[in-house]
Amino acid sequence: MKDNEKFIIGKKIGMTQIFDEEGNRISVTVIEAGPCVIVQKKNVKKEGYDALQIGFEARKVKNLSKPIEGHLASHKIDAKLKIFKEFKVKDISKYNEGDLINVNVFQENDVVDIHGVSIGKGFQGTVKRWHFNVGPMAHGSKNHRIPGSIGAGSGQSRVLKGKKMYGHMGDRNVTVKRIKIVKIMPEDNVILVMGSVPGKKNSVVTVTA
């Protein structure tokens, strides 16, 4: 895990398009980022590393579990937070528990990395999952979308690890690197980033730089 200078938790609102000063159309993803609360400071002496744990209310929270309530109470945090992430930082002395982190930590034209969970596609065959070619589509063909032979007939006589086959697709941790921040709207806690980011609508993402 690398050290971060700027970081925040947010949720993906969706995609839209805006126009720059020259009239060029830009596809952007809208992210509601923060405000987040610094819940816990971790240090080398106690935890073995320097990091900050921050919390984010991704949606309206009615009730919290007892462990989370106890964790927030032990650090004197008076907020209903449900999403927690850790970020390694170079100097934790600049931060205090209870401090707020909002979109003002970023600036327009900053280049950031965005991490999220990709959209789940369920159980898929090799044509959709790995873009295999289909077989002949005539009525007499018995091979439209089946994967075909998967193992060697001689020599090793087994299926090697890593063989591209049918199976679960999507729903993986994905990091998209070096995405440009196009616009920041502090009054709405919103940032617009160029292009697409992992996840579906309302999914949790982290933005780091």
MIDO-738603 format. One record per residue (C-alpha): y negated, x, z. Coordinates in steps of 0.1 Angstrom, whole numbers. Example, Ala and Ser with C-alpha at 12.3 -4.5 7.8 and 13.67 -1.06 7.14 Angstrom:
BEGIN
@c2 45&c1 123&c3 78 .
@c2 11&c1 137&c3 71 .
//
This chain:
BEGIN
@c2 0&c1 0&c3 0 .
@c2 -33&c1 15&c3 -11 .
@c2 -65&c1 15&c3 9 .
@c2 -90&c1 -12&c3 -1 .
@c2 -128&c1 -13&c3 1 .
@c2 -132&c1 -49&c3 -9 .
@c2 -107&c1 -77&c3 -3 .
@c2 -105&c1 -114&c3 2 .
@c2 -80&c1 -143&c3 1 .
@c2 -86&c1 -173&c3 -22 .
@c2 -70&c1 -201&c3 -41 .
@c2 -68&c1 -206&c3 -78 .
@c2 -88&c1 -237&c3 -88 .
@c2 -80&c1 -236&c3 -126 .
@c2 -94&c1 -222&c3 -159 .
@c2 -125&c1 -230&c3 -179 .
@c2 -149&c1 -213&c3 -202 .
@c2 -185&c1 -201&c3 -200 .
@c2 -209&c1 -185&c3 -224 .
@c2 -227&c1 -152&c3 -219 .
@c2 -263&c1 -143&c3 -228 .
@c2 -253&c1 -136&c3 -264 .
@c2 -235&c1 -169&c3 -268 .
@c2 -200&c1 -155&c3 -267 .
@c2 -174&c1 -178&c3 -252 .
@c2 -154&c1 -163&c3 -223 .
@c2 -123&c1 -178&c3 -208 .
@c2 -124&c1 -175&c3 -170 .
@c2 -103&c1 -184&c3 -140 .
@c2 -121&c1 -201&c3 -111 .
@c2 -111&c1 -188&c3 -77 .
@c2 -123&c1 -203&c3 -44 .
@c2 -125&c1 -171&c3 -24 .
@c2 -129&c1 -174&c3 14 .
@c2 -146&c1 -175&c3 37 .
@c2 -119&c1 -155&c3 56 .
@c2 -118&c1 -145&c3 92 .
@c2 -107&c1 -111&c3 105 .
@c2 -79&c1 -121&c3 129 .
@c2 -65&c1 -87&c3 140 .
@c2 -72&c1 -50&c3 138 .
@c2 -41&c1 -29&c3 135 .
@c2 -43&c1 8&c3 143 .
@c2 -21&c1 39&c3 141 .
@c2 -16&c1 42&c3 178 .
@c2 -1&c1 8&c3 183 .
@c2 13&c1 -4&c3 149 .
@c2 16&c1 30&c3 131 .
@c2 -11&c1 23&c3 105 .
@c2 -47&c1 11&c3 101 .
@c2 -50&c1 -23&c3 86 .
@c2 -69&c1 -56&c3 90 .
@c2 -52&c1 -90&c3 91 .
@c2 -74&c1 -118&c3 78 .
@c2 -68&c1 -155&c3 78 .
@c2 -78&c1 -182&c3 52 .
@c2 -77&c1 -219&c3 53 .
@c2 -62&c1 -226&c3 18 .
@c2 -64&c1 -264&c3 23 .
@c2 -73&c1 -289&c3 50 .
@c2 -51&c1 -281&c3 80 .
@c2 -43&c1 -309&c3 104 .
@c2 -18&c1 -291&c3 128 .
@c2 -8&c1 -255&c3 133 .
@c2 25&c1 -243&c3 146 .
@c2 26&c1 -231&c3 182 .
@c2 32&c1 -194&c3 172 .
@c2 1&c1 -194&c3 150 .
@c2 -20&c1 -212&c3 177 .
@c2 -9&c1 -186&c3 202 .
@c2 -17&c1 -158&c3 178 .
@c2 -52&c1 -171&c3 171 .
@c2 -58&c1 -178&c3 208 .
@c2 -48&c1 -143&c3 218 .
@c2 -74&c1 -128&c3 195 .
@c2 -101&c1 -155&c3 205 .
@c2 -103&c1 -169&c3 170 .
@c2 -116&c1 -205&c3 170 .
@c2 -106&c1 -216&c3 135 .
@c2 -77&c1 -234&c3 119 .
@c2 -61&c1 -207&c3 97 .
@c2 -28&c1 -210&c3 79 .
@c2 -27&c1 -182&c3 54 .
@c2 -26&c1 -146&c3 67 .
@c2 -26&c1 -113&c3 47 .
@c2 -29&c1 -77&c3 56 .
@c2 -51&c1 -51&c3 39 .
@c2 -51&c1 -14&c3 45 .
@c2 -86&c1 0&c3 49 .
@c2 -99&c1 36&c3 53 .
@c2 -122&c1 29&c3 83 .
@c2 -113&c1 -1&c3 105 .
@c2 -142&c1 8&c3 129 .
@c2 -166&c1 -10&c3 106 .
@c2 -149&c1 -43&c3 113 .
@c2 -146&c1 -65&c3 143 .
@c2 -122&c1 -94&c3 151 .
@c2 -139&c1 -127&c3 143 .
@c2 -160&c1 -113&c3 115 .
@c2 -163&c1 -134&c3 83 .
@c2 -155&c1 -121&c3 49 .
@c2 -170&c1 -140&c3 19 .
@c2 -176&c1 -135&c3 -18 .
@c2 -207&c1 -114&c3 -11 .
@c2 -184&c1 -84&c3 -7 .
@c2 -180&c1 -84&c3 -45 .
@c2 -206&c1 -81&c3 -72 .
@c2 -207&c1 -93&c3 -108 .
@c2 -190&c1 -68&c3 -132 .
@c2 -167&c1 -55&c3 -104 .
@c2 -132&c1 -46&c3 -116 .
@c2 -106&c1 -60&c3 -93 .
@c2 -68&c1 -65&c3 -89 .
@c2 -55&c1 -100&c3 -84 .
@c2 -21&c1 -107&c3 -68 .
@c2 -3&c1 -140&c3 -67 .
@c2 30&c1 -157&c3 -73 .
@c2 38&c1 -167&c3 -109 .
@c2 46&c1 -202&c3 -119 .
@c2 83&c1 -210&c3 -115 .
@c2 102&c1 -220&c3 -147 .
@c2 135&c1 -229&c3 -131 .
@c2 169&c1 -219&c3 -145 .
@c2 164&c1 -209&c3 -182 .
@c2 186&c1 -196&c3 -210 .
@c2 182&c1 -163&c3 -228 .
@c2 161&c1 -177&c3 -256 .
@c2 133&c1 -188&c3 -234 .
@c2 137&c1 -161&c3 -207 .
@c2 141&c1 -131&c3 -229 .
@c2 130&c1 -143&c3 -263 .
@c2 165&c1 -139&c3 -279 .
@c2 169&c1 -151&c3 -315 .
@c2 187&c1 -184&c3 -320 .
@c2 219&c1 -187&c3 -341 .
@c2 222&c1 -207&c3 -373 .
@c2 210&c1 -242&c3 -368 .
@c2 233&c1 -259&c3 -393 .
@c2 257&c1 -286&c3 -381 .
@c2 287&c1 -264&c3 -385 .
@c2 273&c1 -236&c3 -363 .
@c2 288&c1 -233&c3 -329 .
@c2 261&c1 -208&c3 -318 .
@c2 227&c1 -223&c3 -315 .
@c2 213&c1 -209&c3 -283 .
@c2 243&c1 -193&c3 -265 .
@c2 240&c1 -156&c3 -254 .
@c2 272&c1 -144&c3 -271 .
@c2 293&c1 -115&c3 -260 .
@c2 280&c1 -97&c3 -229 .
@c2 304&c1 -68&c3 -223 .
@c2 318&c1 -38&c3 -242 .
@c2 353&c1 -42&c3 -256 .
@c2 363&c1 -6&c3 -250 .
@c2 351&c1 24&c3 -231 .
@c2 334&c1 10&c3 -200 .
@c2 349&c1 -25&c3 -205 .
@c2 325&c1 -41&c3 -181 .
@c2 290&c1 -57&c3 -179 .
@c2 264&c1 -32&c3 -171 .
@c2 238&c1 -39&c3 -144 .
@c2 205&c1 -51&c3 -157 .
@c2 220&c1 -71&c3 -186 .
@c2 195&c1 -97&c3 -199 .
@c2 211&c1 -130&c3 -192 .
@c2 203&c1 -166&c3 -183 .
@c2 190&c1 -173&c3 -148 .
@c2 160&c1 -180&c3 -126 .
@c2 126&c1 -175&c3 -144 .
@c2 92&c1 -171&c3 -128 .
@c2 82&c1 -175&c3 -92 .
@c2 77&c1 -138&c3 -87 .
@c2 51&c1 -116&c3 -71 .
@c2 27&c1 -105&c3 -99 .
@c2 -4&c1 -83&c3 -98 .
@c2 -28&c1 -83&c3 -127 .
@c2 -49&c1 -52&c3 -126 .
@c2 -85&c1 -43&c3 -136 .
@c2 -98&c1 -78&c3 -142 .
@c2 -136&c1 -82&c3 -145 .
@c2 -156&c1 -105&c3 -123 .
@c2 -179&c1 -124&c3 -146 .
@c2 -198&c1 -145&c3 -122 .
@c2 -202&c1 -151&c3 -84 .
@c2 -214&c1 -184&c3 -69 .
@c2 -219&c1 -177&c3 -31 .
@c2 -231&c1 -212&c3 -24 .
@c2 -196&c1 -226&c3 -34 .
@c2 -175&c1 -196&c3 -23 .
@c2 -164&c1 -192&c3 -59 .
@c2 -158&c1 -163&c3 -82 .
@c2 -151&c1 -164&c3 -119 .
@c2 -129&c1 -137&c3 -133 .
@c2 -122&c1 -130&c3 -170 .
@c2 -88&c1 -141&c3 -183 .
@c2 -59&c1 -156&c3 -165 .
@c2 -43&c1 -148&c3 -131 .
@c2 -9&c1 -155&c3 -117 .
@c2 0&c1 -188&c3 -101 .
@c2 -5&c1 -225&c3 -106 .
@c2 -34&c1 -247&c3 -95 .
@c2 -42&c1 -244&c3 -58 .
@c2 -19&c1 -214&c3 -54 .
@c2 -30&c1 -186&c3 -30 .
@c2 -42&c1 -153&c3 -45 .
@c2 -56&c1 -121&c3 -31 .
@c2 -85&c1 -102&c3 -47 .
@c2 -89&c1 -65&c3 -40 .
@c2 -109&c1 -36&c3 -53 .
//
